Amino acid sequence: MRLDQLRRREFITLIAGAATGPSAFQPPSALAQAKRPLVGVLFMGSESPSIMRSATVLAFLDGLRERGYIERVDIDLAYRFADGFLDRLAARAQELIWLKPDAVLAPVSRVALAVRAASATVPIVCPLLENPVRLGLVASENRPGGNVTGLLRYVNGLAGKHVELARELIPGIVRIGLLVNPGNPDATPRRDIESAASALAVNIVPVEASTSNDVDAAFQKLAGERVPAVIVVHDTIFFIERRRIVTLAAAARLPTIWGDRQFAYEGGVLSYGIDEADSFRRAAGYVVKILRGARPGDLPVELPVKFELVINLKIARALGLEVPPTLLARADEVIE
């Protein structure tokens, strides 16, 4: 067979392959149709195996799989990290928007604000929304109206349960310290704590910390007040400084009570709050609805439905606390 005949046959074979299946000869329109949807994810913390294998991330991925979207098969995820620095959020959010994602998962309100500042059109799903109406993220919880939707992190009265749990943990307690950031726009948790304390004849001793630099002084003051326990009101600064806080609390022999199970793992005595993994799993449902054509402004903000109590028995014993059996029996998880 002559060389020109061989080349002609190869050419015909390639054309035939392009007509019957995927190949490099697909037209641009066909390639565009094959492109997987892209979802951006922006974290406050640093990239690490612990974040990527955390219960919340795994729950989000499970939620996608349950709805027919497997990462790197049916959907692509682009991750960015602010490394614990609030002033890096804007740049990382802009990096994600430049990728032209179909949606962005912003775990908390602070992150959602940064992404929304970078784009008023890219859909944003937030599993842990705090005070979204006051922050201007949504027009209303029933009709968000813009490009942000998700699930609430807080329900009225939730933080008040921390006072009740402190009383069970330390029977007869009449004074409880309160670590709070006065700059947090949502004062509801603090009001709920003070209201519950008043009803139980417990005196709240508030100590304020507005920046990371205030945390050491705050714990010096709490130690000086000789309070038997401290409730830490959820705040981005306290999340960033969580390891420092539990270290300071251990040095002062102060049991700490939190609203997030992660803090019980890292040295708090107990935590009671929403099941964040469940909220991330439900957030995947929002993302899928958006990928299928829904507008975020038409998807109502939902309430959390699962709550969990986690007790770190090891830390409690180290602090000389005898956790009542009735409290242990109600715990969703006990760390020993």
Buried (B, 14 or more C-beta within 10 A) or exposed (E): EEEEEEEEEEEEEEEEEBEEEEEEEBEEEEEEEEEEBBBBBBBBBEEEEEBEEBBBBBBBBBBBBEBEBEBEEBBBBBBBBBEBEBEBBBEBBBBBBEEEBBBBBBBBBBBBBBBBEBBEEBBBBBBBBBBBEEBEBBBEBEBBBBBBBBBBBBBEEBBBBBBBBBBBBBEEBEBBBBBBBEEBEBBBBBEBBBBBBEEBEBEBBBBBBBEBEBBBEBBEBBBEEEBBBBBBBBBBBBBBBBEBBBBBBBEBEBBBBBBBBBBBBBBBBBBBBBBBBBBBBBBBBBBBBBBEEBBBBEBEBBEBEEBBBBBBBEBBEBBEBEBEEEBEEEBBEBBE
